[in-house]
Amino acid sequence: MRDLPTPTPAGFEHLSVPELTCLALAWDAMLAGTIPIGAVVTDEAGQIIGAGRNAVFGEPAEGSLSGSHLAHAEINAMLWLPKGLPYSGCRLVTSLEPCQMCTGAIRLATIGALTYLGADPVMGTAWALDSARYVGHRPVSVTGPADGPAGQLAAAMPLAFTLARSPAGGFAKAARERAPDLTGAADALIAAGLFGLAASAVPWPEAAAELLAAVS
């Protein structure tokens, strides 16, 4: 399990320990050369019992699914769930709104709550958990996106990664049409040296301050 960075990055003091851990895991993913998204699962007491980062690209994540389009942060966090426990009291916390695959996995794992920091204007599917047909007799409580710069940064980091990787791709075009403010924040992160900070392996508390300033 990843240790929480010390000290807490400036500007993030209002976030919970699980939310802070998600952002730190997202930065780990960025350093590894993949989409910067992190996720954890907490038990009823709010203790982290599973954690994962995106591992679709870049260096493999130890003990996690890697090198696959299925290697999303939420999936990797849920892989650590202890066997035999009821999960209805658990909460999945993620730095970015889950896609359709991860939303379905949350529901099928019988996890009872979801919190996400950043909105995904293209692939985000948290709304599906509010569907009576989809939820059935096991409702899932949904919280997100987070207000303020922290939520903006959580959404803009993975978007910046994708915009830089495939600037003329369908995802980039859809994002610019649907969320010009968010893509503007992603462009600001790139201009502020997001990839240079990652290439230099700058620790998250230091990188966070510069990146937060870029989207504030």
N, C-alpha and C positions, 0 to 999 in steps of 0.2 A: 504494500500500500504506500502511496506517495505521501511524504511528510508535508505538512502545511508550511509554506514559505514564511520565514521570520526575518524582519518584521512584516506585518501586513502592509501591502503597497498603499501609498497615500492615495486617498480618494475612494478606497474600497472598504473603509471601516464599517460601513453600514451593512455589508454583506455577511451572511452566515458562513460558518466554517465549511459546510458542503459547497456553497456557491464559490467561495474563495478557492477551494480545492479544484473545482471544475475549471476555473480560469487558469490555475497553475498547470493542470493537466493539458489544457489547450495549448499553452506555451510549450510544454514538453513535446506535443505533437508537431508544432511549428519547428522546433529545433531538430526533430527527427525527419523533417522534409515532407510532412503530410498535412492534411487539412486541420487547422487548429481548432479542435473541438474536444472537450473533456466532459466526463459524466461520472456521477457516483450514485450509489443506492444507499439510503439510510434506513435504519430500523425504526420501530415505533418510538424509541428514545432519542432519535435524531443522530445516532452514531453511524458512522460510515461502515458498511459491511461489504461494499463492492466498489471498485473504481476502474475506469478505463479511459483510454484516449483513442482518437481516430488512428487507424493504422492501414488505411487503404494504400497509401504510397510510402516511400521512404523506408527508414529503418524499422525492423519488426519490433513490436511491443512484447516484452517478456510475459509469457503466460496468457497471451491474448491472441485472438484471431488477427492475422496480419496478411498483407499482400493480396487482399481480396476486396471487391466492391461491397462485400458484406461486413467489412471490418470497421464498423462505425463505433463511436465512443460509447453510445448507449448499449449496444450489443455486448461490447467488451466489459462494461461495468456489470451487466446482468449475468455474465458468465461466472462471476465470483459469488453469486448468491449461494448461501449454504443450503444443502439439500434437506428436504423434509420440513422446512419452516413454512408457516402461512405468510404470504407476502402482501396480504390486503392492507396491513399497517405500514408497509414500506413506501418510501417515496423515491422516485428517480429524479435527480437534479442534474441538469445538463446546461452547458454554456450556450447551446443553440437549440432552437425549436426542432423537435424530432421530425424526420421525414416519415413517409408512409410506412416503410419497413419497420422503423424503430417504434413508431406509434403502435403498430400492430403487435410488436414484440412485448411492449409494455402491457398491453391488454391481455395477451395470451399468457404472460408470466403471472398474471393476477395481481400486479402491483397496484396499490390503491391510490397513488397520487403522483403528479408530475409537476415539477417546477422547472422552467427554462428562463434563461437570462436574456438572450437575444432572439429577435424574431427572424425567421427565414422567409423572405417574400416570395420565393420560388418553390422550394421543396417542403416548407413547413406544413405539417398536417396535424397539429395539436387539436385543431377544431374537430377532428373525427372522434375524439374522445368525449365530445359533448353530444354526439349523435345517439339517440335512444336505441336505434336499431343496432348500432355498433357496440354500445356498452351493455345493453341488455340488463341483467339483474346484478351486475357488478360495476357500479359507477366508479369512475376515475376522476378525482379532483384535480383540476388544472389551474396552475398559477403561472402567469407570465404574459408578455415579456416584462422585464424589469425596467423601471423608469430611469432616466438619467444617463450619464455618460458610461456607466459600467455596462448597462444593457446594450448601449450603442457599440461599445468596444467589442463585447462578446459576439455581436452580430457582424460587425465590420471585419474582424480578423479573418474568419473563413471566407468571407466574400472577397476580400483583398487577395487571398491565396488563389481563388478561382479566377478572378479577373486577370491576375498576372499570368496564370498558367494557360488560360484560353480566352484572351480578350475579345475574340470575335465569335466565340461559341454561343450556342443557344441559351445557356444558363446566363451568361453575361448580358446578352441582349434582353432577356426577360427581366433580369434584375434591374437594369437601367430604366426599363419602361415602367416597372411596377413600383420601384422604390428609389427614386433619384436622390433623395436625401441620404439614404443608407449607402448607396454606391458612391456618393460624394465623400462620405466618411471613409469608405474603403480606399478610395483614391488618395485621401489625405494620409492614411496610414502608410501607403506605398511611398508617397512623397516624403514622409517623415522618417523613412529608413527602416520600415518593418523587416525587410529581408536582410538588410545589413546587420540589424540587431540579432536576428536569428543566426546568421552566418558566423557572428562573433560569439555566439552562445552566451549572450548577456543574461544574467540571472533575472528571473521573472520580476522580483520587486523593483529592480532598476528599469527594466524594459517597460513595465506597466505604467510607470510615471510618465515616460515619454509618449507612449501610445495613447494614454488617457488624455494627455494635453492635446494631441492631434485631433481627437474627435470631440473635444469639449467646446 
